[in-house]
Amino acid sequence: AVRTEVAKVLLGDLLTAKRNQVMERITEQMKSQAPSFGVEMVDVRIGRTDLPETTSKSVYNRMRSERVAQAAQLRAQGAELKAKIQADADRTRTVIIATAQKTSEIQRGIGEGERNRILGEAYSKDEKFFDFYRSMIAYRKALATKGTTMILSPDSDFFRFFASPEGMSKKRPGRTSKKRK
């Protein structure tokens, strides 16, 4: 009687309120059969419901497969979200860097323009001093590293401030002094 009634319902129904209805039907069937065994049936309770081992393995394997599939789906969704976030971050990074480079180039241009304006003003105020100053910078750069060997003529324009403080080179035949602009 128990197997007959349990076989009529789904396993899920035995875990819900329908369980009481199944137990009542089993009790009624058992009450009608019990007197032939000399027993009075008062009540039947289902304490535990087990599946046959082959069915249990099948159910557990199906559950495991469902969880593995769900985990794979969640991983795929996570990877997709990661790729989207990373693409957004890369795009934002590119925009920020491009904007910063543009701004820096503009500022560099403004700075170079201002430098050229100041140098132009300085040059126009005292051309001789400006020539002297630029030569000193050139000397520093050319002679800064140890072991530098330079082979130049002593009459070279590079050394004009060594010959005289005004930067006038010695007059040589065929050479004229040109005023720089």
Secondary structure as GFF3:
##gff-version 3
##sequence-region A 1 181
A	DSSP	alpha_helix	2	7	.	.	.	ID=ss1
A	DSSP	three_ten_helix	11	15	.	.	.	ID=ss2
A	DSSP	alpha_helix	18	33	.	.	.	ID=ss3
A	DSSP	three_ten_helix	34	37	.	.	.	ID=ss4
A	DSSP	alpha_helix	53	125	.	.	.	ID=ss5
A	DSSP	alpha_helix	127	143	.	.	.	ID=ss6
A	DSSP	three_ten_helix	157	159	.	.	.	ID=ss7
A	DSSP	alpha_helix	160	163	.	.	.	ID=ss8
###
